[in-house]
Amino acid sequence: MADKRTATLFPKQVKLLEQLGENIRLATKRRKLTQTQLAERTGLSKPTLRKIERGEGSVSIGHYMLVLSVLGLAEDVAQVAADDVLGRKLQDIELLKGKSS
């Protein structure tokens, strides 16, 4: 039997995943898709879809992507970290350190 590993998430991360699940649930309802239709289109089981709609961390990101693809929302994932404000600030600090001559 394969070793099932799940990520240890902090409360804030759990809340964000729950928000993602709720957003997916709402997007599904807006499109008037049933869980049966979503299961058929994604190849995922209904219990897995319910876990996704609850934002559970035990579901692979690939399964989340399948659902987002069916909903026409997969491209939204490309926006994650697109505007990396903290990374740019850290980079600027390093660039400024080199100029102090």
MMTF fields as JSON, N, C-alpha, C and O atoms, coordinates in Angstrom:
{
  "mmtfVersion": "1.0.0",
  "mmtfProducer": "UNKNOWN",
  "numBonds": 403,
  "numAtoms": 404,
  "numGroups": 101,
  "numChains": 1,
  "numModels": 1,
  "chainsPerModel": [1],
  "groupsPerChain": [101],
  "chainIdList": ["A"],
  "bondAtomList": [4, 2, 8, 6, 12, 10, 16, 14, 20, 18, 24, 22, 28, 26, 32, 30, 36, 34, 40, 38, 44, 42, 48, 46, 52, 50, 56, 54, 60, 58, 64, 62, 68, 66, 72, 70, 76, 74, 80, 78, 84, 82, 88, 86, 92, 90, 96, 94, 100, 98, 104, 102, 108, 106, 112, 110, 116, 114, 120, 118, 124, 122, 128, 126, 132, 130, 136, 134, 140, 138, 144, 142, 148, 146, 152, 150, 156, 154, 160, 158, 164, 162, 168, 166, 172, 170, 176, 174, 180, 178, 184, 182, 188, 186, 192, 190, 196, 194, 200, 198, 204, 202, 208, 206, 212, 210, 216, 214, 220, 218, 224, 222, 228, 226, 232, 230, 236, 234, 240, 238, 244, 242, 248, 246, 252, 250, 256, 254, 260, 258, 264, 262, 268, 266, 272, 270, 276, 274, 280, 278, 284, 282, 288, 286, 292, 290, 296, 294, 300, 298, 304, 302, 308, 306, 312, 310, 316, 314, 320, 318, 324, 322, 328, 326, 332, 330, 336, 334, 340, 338, 344, 342, 348, 346, 352, 350, 356, 354, 360, 358, 364, 362, 368, 366, 372, 370, 376, 374, 380, 378, 384, 382, 388, 386, 392, 390, 396, 394, 400, 398],
  "bondOrderList": [1, 1, 1, 1, 1, 1, 1, 1, 1, 1, 1, 1, 1, 1, 1, 1, 1, 1, 1, 1, 1, 1, 1, 1, 1, 1, 1, 1, 1, 1, 1, 1, 1, 1, 1, 1, 1, 1, 1, 1, 1, 1, 1, 1, 1, 1, 1, 1, 1, 1, 1, 1, 1, 1, 1, 1, 1, 1, 1, 1, 1, 1, 1, 1, 1, 1, 1, 1, 1, 1, 1, 1, 1, 1, 1, 1, 1, 1, 1, 1, 1, 1, 1, 1, 1, 1, 1, 1, 1, 1, 1, 1, 1, 1, 1, 1, 1, 1, 1, 1],
  "groupList": [{"groupName": "MET", "atomNameList": ["N", "CA", "C", "O"], "elementList": ["N", "C", "C", "O"], "formalChargeList": [0, 0, 0, 0], "bondAtomList": [1, 0, 2, 1, 3, 2], "bondOrderList": [1, 1, 2], "singleLetterCode": "M", "chemCompType": "L-PEPTIDE LINKING"}, {"groupName": "ALA", "atomNameList": ["N", "CA", "C", "O"], "elementList": ["N", "C", "C", "O"], "formalChargeList": [0, 0, 0, 0], "bondAtomList": [1, 0, 2, 1, 3, 2], "bondOrderList": [1, 1, 2], "singleLetterCode": "A", "chemCompType": "L-PEPTIDE LINKING"}, {"groupName": "ASP", "atomNameList": ["N", "CA", "C", "O"], "elementList": ["N", "C", "C", "O"], "formalChargeList": [0, 0, 0, 0], "bondAtomList": [1, 0, 2, 1, 3, 2], "bondOrderList": [1, 1, 2], "singleLetterCode": "D", "chemCompType": "L-PEPTIDE LINKING"}, {"groupName": "LYS", "atomNameList": ["N", "CA", "C", "O"], "elementList": ["N", "C", "C", "O"], "formalChargeList": [0, 0, 0, 0], "bondAtomList": [1, 0, 2, 1, 3, 2], "bondOrderList": [1, 1, 2], "singleLetterCode": "K", "chemCompType": "L-PEPTIDE LINKING"}, {"groupName": "ARG", "atomNameList": ["N", "CA", "C", "O"], "elementList": ["N", "C", "C", "O"], "formalChargeList": [0, 0, 0, 0], "bondAtomList": [1, 0, 2, 1, 3, 2], "bondOrderList": [1, 1, 2], "singleLetterCode": "R", "chemCompType": "L-PEPTIDE LINKING"}, {"groupName": "THR", "atomNameList": ["N", "CA", "C", "O"], "elementList": ["N", "C", "C", "O"], "formalChargeList": [0, 0, 0, 0], "bondAtomList": [1, 0, 2, 1, 3, 2], "bondOrderList": [1, 1, 2], "singleLetterCode": "T", "chemCompType": "L-PEPTIDE LINKING"}, {"groupName": "LEU", "atomNameList": ["N", "CA", "C", "O"], "elementList": ["N", "C", "C", "O"], "formalChargeList": [0, 0, 0, 0], "bondAtomList": [1, 0, 2, 1, 3, 2], "bondOrderList": [1, 1, 2], "singleLetterCode": "L", "chemCompType": "L-PEPTIDE LINKING"}, {"groupName": "PHE", "atomNameList": ["N", "CA", "C", "O"], "elementList": ["N", "C", "C", "O"], "formalChargeList": [0, 0, 0, 0], "bondAtomList": [1, 0, 2, 1, 3, 2], "bondOrderList": [1, 1, 2], "singleLetterCode": "F", "chemCompType": "L-PEPTIDE LINKING"}, {"groupName": "PRO", "atomNameList": ["N", "CA", "C", "O"], "elementList": ["N", "C", "C", "O"], "formalChargeList": [0, 0, 0, 0], "bondAtomList": [1, 0, 2, 1, 3, 2], "bondOrderList": [1, 1, 2], "singleLetterCode": "P", "chemCompType": "L-PEPTIDE LINKING"}, {"groupName": "GLN", "atomNameList": ["N", "CA", "C", "O"], "elementList": ["N", "C", "C", "O"], "formalChargeList": [0, 0, 0, 0], "bondAtomList": [1, 0, 2, 1, 3, 2], "bondOrderList": [1, 1, 2], "singleLetterCode": "Q", "chemCompType": "L-PEPTIDE LINKING"}, {"groupName": "VAL", "atomNameList": ["N", "CA", "C", "O"], "elementList": ["N", "C", "C", "O"], "formalChargeList": [0, 0, 0, 0], "bondAtomList": [1, 0, 2, 1, 3, 2], "bondOrderList": [1, 1, 2], "singleLetterCode": "V", "chemCompType": "L-PEPTIDE LINKING"}, {"groupName": "GLU", "atomNameList": ["N", "CA", "C", "O"], "elementList": ["N", "C", "C", "O"], "formalChargeList": [0, 0, 0, 0], "bondAtomList": [1, 0, 2, 1, 3, 2], "bondOrderList": [1, 1, 2], "singleLetterCode": "E", "chemCompType": "L-PEPTIDE LINKING"}, {"groupName": "GLY", "atomNameList": ["N", "CA", "C", "O"], "elementList": ["N", "C", "C", "O"], "formalChargeList": [0, 0, 0, 0], "bondAtomList": [1, 0, 2, 1, 3, 2], "bondOrderList": [1, 1, 2], "singleLetterCode": "G", "chemCompType": "PEPTIDE LINKING"}, {"groupName": "ASN", "atomNameList": ["N", "CA", "C", "O"], "elementList": ["N", "C", "C", "O"], "formalChargeList": [0, 0, 0, 0], "bondAtomList": [1, 0, 2, 1, 3, 2], "bondOrderList": [1, 1, 2], "singleLetterCode": "N", "chemCompType": "L-PEPTIDE LINKING"}, {"groupName": "ILE", "atomNameList": ["N", "CA", "C", "O"], "elementList": ["N", "C", "C", "O"], "formalChargeList": [0, 0, 0, 0], "bondAtomList": [1, 0, 2, 1, 3, 2], "bondOrderList": [1, 1, 2], "singleLetterCode": "I", "chemCompType": "L-PEPTIDE LINKING"}, {"groupName": "SER", "atomNameList": ["N", "CA", "C", "O"], "elementList": ["N", "C", "C", "O"], "formalChargeList": [0, 0, 0, 0], "bondAtomList": [1, 0, 2, 1, 3, 2], "bondOrderList": [1, 1, 2], "singleLetterCode": "S", "chemCompType": "L-PEPTIDE LINKING"}, {"groupName": "HIS", "atomNameList": ["N", "CA", "C", "O"], "elementList": ["N", "C", "C", "O"], "formalChargeList": [0, 0, 0, 0], "bondAtomList": [1, 0, 2, 1, 3, 2], "bondOrderList": [1, 1, 2], "singleLetterCode": "H", "chemCompType": "L-PEPTIDE LINKING"}, {"groupName": "TYR", "atomNameList": ["N", "CA", "C", "O"], "elementList": ["N", "C", "C", "O"], "formalChargeList": [0, 0, 0, 0], "bondAtomList": [1, 0, 2, 1, 3, 2], "bondOrderList": [1, 1, 2], "singleLetterCode": "Y", "chemCompType": "L-PEPTIDE LINKING"}],
  "groupTypeList": [0, 1, 2, 3, 4, 5, 1, 5, 6, 7, 8, 3, 9, 10, 3, 6, 6, 11, 9, 6, 12, 11, 13, 14, 4, 6, 1, 5, 3, 4, 4, 3, 6, 5, 9, 5, 9, 6, 1, 11, 4, 5, 12, 6, 15, 3, 8, 5, 6, 4, 3, 14, 11, 4, 12, 11, 12, 15, 10, 15, 14, 12, 16, 17, 0, 6, 10, 6, 15, 10, 6, 12, 6, 1, 11, 2, 10, 1, 9, 10, 1, 1, 2, 2, 10, 6, 12, 4, 3, 6, 9, 2, 14, 11, 6, 6, 3, 12, 3, 15, 15],
  "groupIdList": [1, 2, 3, 4, 5, 6, 7, 8, 9, 10, 11, 12, 13, 14, 15, 16, 17, 18, 19, 20, 21, 22, 23, 24, 25, 26, 27, 28, 29, 30, 31, 32, 33, 34, 35, 36, 37, 38, 39, 40, 41, 42, 43, 44, 45, 46, 47, 48, 49, 50, 51, 52, 53, 54, 55, 56, 57, 58, 59, 60, 61, 62, 63, 64, 65, 66, 67, 68, 69, 70, 71, 72, 73, 74, 75, 76, 77, 78, 79, 80, 81, 82, 83, 84, 85, 86, 87, 88, 89, 90, 91, 92, 93, 94, 95, 96, 97, 98, 99, 100, 101],
  "secStructList": [7, 7, 7, 7, 7, 7, 7, 7, 7, 7, 2, 2, 2, 2, 2, 2, 2, 2, 2, 2, 2, 2, 2, 2, 2, 2, 2, 2, 2, 2, 6, 6, 7, 7, 2, 2, 2, 2, 2, 2, 2, 2, 7, 7, 7, 2, 2, 2, 2, 2, 2, 2, 2, 2, 6, 7, 6, 6, 1, 7, 2, 2, 2, 2, 2, 2, 2, 2, 2, 2, 6, 6, 7, 4, 4, 4, 4, 4, 4, 6, 6, 1, 1, 7, 2, 2, 2, 2, 2, 2, 2, 2, 2, 2, 2, 2, 2, 2, 2, 7, 7],
  "xCoordList": [0.841, 0.0, 0.882, 1.865, 0.543, 1.338, 1.221, 0.167, 2.318, 2.348, 1.633, 2.068, 0.545, -0.19, 0.369, 0.366, 0.848, 1.381, 0.493, 0.021, 0.279, -0.475, 0.376, 1.184, 0.181, 0.931, 0.424, -0.771, 1.359, 0.984, 0.773, 1.705, -0.457, -0.806, -1.077, -1.614, -0.703, -0.993, -2.415, -2.95, -3.022, -4.415, -4.678, -5.715, -3.773, -3.977, -4.004, -4.793, -3.149, -3.114, -4.382, -4.91, -4.865, -6.114, -7.257, -8.093, -7.293, -8.35, -8.307, -9.353, -7.101, -6.972, -7.444, -8.103, -7.109, -7.585, -9.108, -9.768, -9.653, -11.105, -11.754, -12.807, -11.129, -11.65, -11.593, -12.528, -10.501, -10.389, -11.497, -12.131, -11.727, -12.785, -14.147, -14.951, -14.404, -15.684, -15.813, -16.885, -14.73, -14.749, -15.038, -15.779, -14.452, -14.687, -16.144, -16.782, -16.669, -18.072, -19.004, -19.942, -18.744, -19.574, -19.464, -20.466, -18.25, -18.055, -18.801, -19.355, -18.811, -19.536, -21.034, -21.704, -21.546, -22.982, -23.352, -24.404, -22.497, -22.776, -22.894, -23.664, -22.131, -22.151, -23.253, -23.427, -23.992, -25.094, -24.639, -25.34, -23.447, -22.925, -23.248, -23.127, -23.656, -23.879, -22.558, -21.604, -22.524, -21.32, -21.11, -19.972, -22.196, -22.092, -21.434, -20.537, -21.877, -21.284, -19.811, -18.973, -19.499, -18.114, -17.25, -16.11, -17.798, -17.069, -16.801, -15.702, -17.81, -17.634, -16.594, -15.789, -16.605, -15.697, -14.264, -13.321, -14.097, -12.746, -12.181, -10.965, -13.061, -12.608, -12.356, -11.788, -12.773, -12.586, -13.848, -14.95, -13.665, -14.819, -15.553, -14.987, -16.809, -17.593, -16.998, -16.979, -16.51, -15.881, -14.663, -14.448, -13.877, -12.731, -13.213, -12.63, -14.271, -14.824, -15.335, -15.171, -15.956, -16.432, -15.254, -15.341, -14.15, -12.95, -12.409, -11.987, -12.423, -11.954, -12.849, -12.354, -14.149, -15.083, -14.959, -15.343, -14.424, -14.167, -12.761, -12.407, -11.968, -10.614, -9.659, -8.804, -9.799, -8.939, -7.535, -7.365, -6.552, -5.158, -4.669, -3.557, -5.477, -5.064, -5.235, -4.764, -5.908, -6.136, -4.973, -4.527, -4.49, -3.333, -3.692, -4.839, -2.696, -2.902, -3.322, -4.02, -2.902, -3.305, -4.809, -5.41, -5.416, -6.866, -7.581, -8.605, -7.033, -7.594, -7.526, -8.472, -6.395, -6.218, -7.231, -7.746, -7.515, -8.517, -9.862, -10.52, -10.261, -11.543, -11.514, -12.456, -10.437, -10.325, -10.36, -10.932, -9.755, -9.76, -11.175, -11.574, -11.926, -13.306, -14.139, -15.035, -13.836, -14.576, -14.073, -14.645, -13.0, -12.434, -11.63, -11.476, -11.113, -10.399, -8.93, -8.258, -8.431, -7.058, -6.028, -4.992, -6.302, -5.347, -5.144, -4.108, -6.135, -6.016, -4.816, -4.233, -4.45, -3.333, -2.027, -1.135, -1.911, -0.694, -0.488, 0.613, -1.537, -1.432, -0.804, -0.392, -0.735, -0.15, 1.324, 2.095, 1.697, 3.064, 3.547, 4.747, 2.641, 3.045, 3.61, 4.558, 3.033, 3.519, 4.111, 3.451, 5.346, 6.027, 6.619, 7.809, 5.794, 6.202, 7.359, 8.362, 7.231, 8.289, 9.588, 10.658, 9.504, 10.701, 11.407, 12.636, 10.63, 11.213, 11.875, 12.935, 11.262, 11.861, 13.189, 14.177, 13.196, 14.439, 15.519, 16.691, 15.112, 16.045, 16.588, 17.787, 15.715, 16.142, 17.124, 18.084, 16.892, 17.811, 19.198, 20.197, 19.26, 20.547, 21.2, 22.414, 20.412, 20.972, 21.501, 22.532, 20.817, 21.266, 22.534, 23.363, 22.698, 23.896, 25.131, 26.18, 25.019, 26.14, 26.496, 27.619, 25.588, 25.8, 26.435, 26.823, 26.547, 27.023, 28.543, 29.24, 29.052, 30.479, 30.708, 31.855],
  "yCoordList": [-1.178, 0.0, 1.236, 1.3, 2.203, 3.427, 4.272, 4.327, 4.929, 5.825, 7.122, 7.837, 7.419, 8.655, 9.757, 9.658, 10.807, 11.936, 13.138, 13.363, 13.891, 15.128, 16.266, 16.081, 17.42, 18.592, 19.056, 19.001, 19.515, 20.131, 21.605, 22.321, 22.05, 23.428, 24.226, 23.704, 25.485, 26.396, 26.933, 26.893, 27.428, 27.897, 28.89, 28.804, 29.811, 30.789, 30.099, 30.473, 29.099, 28.356, 27.525, 27.404, 26.957, 26.189, 27.104, 26.72, 28.309, 29.272, 29.642, 29.754, 29.835, 30.172, 29.032, 29.265, 27.809, 26.651, 26.529, 26.201, 26.795, 26.759, 27.816, 27.572, 28.983, 30.037, 29.598, 29.845, 28.948, 28.422, 27.412, 27.446, 26.519, 25.526, 26.173, 25.755, 27.197, 27.906, 28.6, 28.587, 29.2, 29.844, 28.833, 29.123, 27.654, 26.593, 26.146, 25.956, 25.979, 25.574, 26.605, 26.243, 27.889, 28.941, 28.977, 29.146, 28.82, 28.827, 27.662, 27.796, 26.528, 25.355, 25.638, 25.325, 26.23, 26.549, 27.601, 27.501, 28.611, 29.648, 29.047, 29.533, 27.995, 27.346, 26.292, 25.628, 26.161, 25.2, 23.768, 22.993, 23.445, 22.083, 21.282, 21.787, 20.049, 19.172, 18.486, 18.5, 17.889, 17.144, 15.961, 15.599, 15.36, 14.239, 14.702, 14.035, 15.84, 16.365, 16.702, 16.393, 17.332, 17.696, 16.439, 16.405, 15.421, 14.152, 13.526, 13.036, 13.542, 12.967, 13.742, 13.142, 15.054, 15.885, 15.883, 16.084, 15.658, 15.666, 14.26, 14.08, 13.264, 11.91, 11.697, 10.679, 12.648, 12.544, 11.993, 12.132, 11.37, 10.842, 11.979, 13.043, 11.734, 12.732, 13.032, 14.194, 12.019, 12.339, 13.269, 14.151, 13.077, 13.964, 15.371, 16.354, 15.469, 16.781, 17.489, 18.701, 16.73, 17.329, 17.852, 18.915, 17.093, 17.548, 18.841, 19.743, 18.928, 20.135, 21.311, 22.404, 21.1, 22.173, 22.61, 23.726, 21.734, 22.101, 22.688, 23.19, 22.613, 23.154, 22.31, 22.845, 21.012, 20.136, 20.047, 19.959, 20.072, 20.034, 18.656, 18.522, 17.637, 16.275, 15.988, 14.963, 16.888, 16.697, 17.313, 18.416, 16.606, 17.1, 18.35, 18.554, 19.158, 20.381, 20.027, 20.803, 18.873, 18.421, 18.228, 18.524, 17.731, 17.547, 18.897, 19.091, 19.821, 21.179, 21.759, 22.397, 21.531, 22.052, 21.445, 22.143, 20.144, 19.509, 20.213, 20.512, 20.475, 21.135, 22.562, 22.996, 23.282, 24.651, 24.677, 25.59, 23.685, 23.608, 23.438, 24.117, 22.532, 22.306, 23.577, 23.86, 24.329, 25.568, 26.746, 27.835, 26.519, 27.592, 28.592, 29.745, 28.149, 29.054, 28.679, 29.277, 27.709, 27.24, 28.337, 28.363, 29.239, 30.319, 31.241, 31.896, 31.294, 32.145, 31.737, 32.576, 30.474, 29.985, 30.662, 30.846, 31.03, 31.691, 33.062, 33.61, 33.612, 34.918, 34.838, 35.854, 33.62, 33.452, 33.86, 33.344, 34.761, 35.277, 36.024, 36.252, 36.403, 37.154, 38.518, 38.998, 39.132, 40.424, 40.194, 40.426, 39.74, 39.355, 40.583, 40.866, 41.302, 42.553, 42.324, 43.035, 41.347, 41.082, 40.691, 41.185, 39.82, 39.395, 40.563, 40.639, 41.467, 42.648, 43.571, 44.132, 43.735, 44.578, 43.985, 44.7, 42.674, 42.008, 42.145, 42.364, 42.014, 42.16, 43.597, 43.8, 44.579, 45.98, 46.277, 47.022, 45.7, 45.901, 45.399, 46.074, 44.22, 43.669, 44.531, 44.733, 45.038, 45.906, 47.199, 47.704, 47.737, 48.981, 48.767, 49.673, 47.606, 47.303, 47.377, 47.85, 46.925, 46.94, 48.341, 48.557, 49.292, 50.667, 51.576, 52.698, 51.136, 52.023, 52.23, 51.989, 52.667, 52.959, 54.379, 54.807],
  "zCoordList": [0.0, 0.0, 0.0, 0.739, -0.812, -0.934, 0.322, 0.956, 0.672, 1.818, 1.445, 0.543, 2.136, 1.857, 2.737, 3.964, 2.089, 2.833, 2.584, 1.47, 3.62, 3.469, 4.013, 4.923, 3.451, 3.874, 5.232, 5.52, 6.061, 7.32, 7.043, 6.68, 7.215, 6.893, 8.158, 9.136, 8.123, 9.219, 9.037, 7.929, 10.098, 10.013, 8.874, 8.216, 8.634, 7.563, 6.196, 5.329, 6.005, 4.753, 4.583, 3.477, 5.68, 5.645, 5.221, 4.404, 5.775, 5.446, 3.965, 3.325, 3.415, 1.996, 1.102, 0.089, 1.473, 0.702, 0.785, -0.201, 1.966, 2.112, 1.219, 0.63, 1.119, 0.249, -1.212, -1.973, -1.601, -2.959, -3.229, -4.284, -2.281, -2.428, -2.584, -3.418, -1.778, -1.881, -3.237, -3.842, -3.71, -5.023, -6.128, -7.066, -6.012, -6.998, -6.937, -7.973, -5.724, -5.565, -6.204, -6.914, -5.95, -6.525, -8.053, -8.748, -8.567, -10.027, -10.67, -11.761, -9.993, -10.497, -10.546, -11.53, -9.482, -9.426, -10.467, -11.099, -10.653, -11.644, -13.045, -13.873, -13.3, -14.608, -14.696, -15.717, -13.592, -13.504, -13.8, -14.452, -13.301, -13.449, -12.195, -11.078, -12.381, -11.24, -10.882, -11.659, -9.695, -9.309, -10.244, -10.544, -10.702, -11.641, -12.939, -13.456, -13.463, -14.699, -14.492, -15.339, -13.37, -13.077, -12.931, -13.395, -12.291, -12.142, -13.502, -13.761, -14.374, -15.713, -16.518, -17.231, -16.408, -17.209, -16.68, -17.445, -15.39, -14.809, -14.63, -14.563, -14.554, -14.254, -12.771, -12.374, -11.958, -10.506, -9.858, -10.388, -8.709, -7.98, -7.271, -7.018, -6.961, -6.229, -4.851, -4.443, -4.118, -2.829, -2.989, -2.157, -4.041, -4.285, -4.62, -4.164, -5.412, -5.741, -4.493, -4.35, -3.586, -2.336, -1.509, -0.894, -1.5, -0.78, -1.391, -0.667, -2.706, -3.392, -3.026, -2.751, -3.021, -2.686, -1.231, -0.883, -0.378, 1.025, 1.192, 2.259, 0.117, 0.178, 1.005, 1.71, 0.923, 1.719, 1.123, -0.093, 1.988, 1.582, 1.17, 0.659, 1.385, 1.027, -0.46, -0.952, -1.181, -2.615, -3.385, -3.068, -4.386, -5.139, -5.943, -6.339, -6.165, -6.949, -8.377, -9.03, -8.855, -10.184, -10.288, -11.321, -9.216, -9.217, -9.169, -9.824, -8.392, -8.391, -9.81, -10.271, -10.5, -11.859, -12.837, -13.71, -12.689, -13.554, -13.42, -14.417, -12.182, -11.949, -12.5, -13.163, -12.224, -12.732, -14.263, -14.858, -14.888, -16.356, -16.893, -17.839, -16.286, -16.719, -16.539, -17.334, -15.495, -15.229, -16.071, -16.029, -16.834, -17.651, -16.846, -17.251, -15.699, -14.793, -14.582, -13.742, -15.323, -15.11, -15.337, -14.672, -16.268, -16.561, -15.367, -15.253, -14.475, -13.286, -12.429, -11.742, -12.466, -11.653, -12.066, -11.238, -13.334, -13.823, -13.173, -13.217, -12.576, -11.931, -10.539, -9.979, -9.985, -8.66, -8.703, -9.513, -7.852, -7.727, -8.969, -9.12, -9.849, -11.043, -10.665, -11.287, -9.658, -9.175, -7.787, -6.774, -7.75, -6.513, -5.829, -5.969, -5.097, -4.461, -3.487, -3.543, -2.602, -1.63, -2.329, -1.97, -3.311, -4.036, -4.71, -4.707, -5.284, -5.937, -4.924, -5.201, -3.752, -2.706, -2.24, -2.073, -2.033, -1.609, -2.684, -2.377, -3.928, -5.034, -5.088, -5.283, -4.916, -4.931, -3.806, -4.0, -2.634, -1.5, -1.879, -1.629, -2.479, -2.903, -3.965, -3.941, -4.892, -5.946, -5.361, -5.806, -4.38, -3.737, -2.913, -2.819, -2.325, -1.545, -2.435, -1.998, -3.649, -4.574, -5.047, -5.5, -4.958, -5.445, -4.397, -4.723, -3.176, -2.109, -2.173, -1.187, -3.31, -3.407, -3.829, -3.964]
}
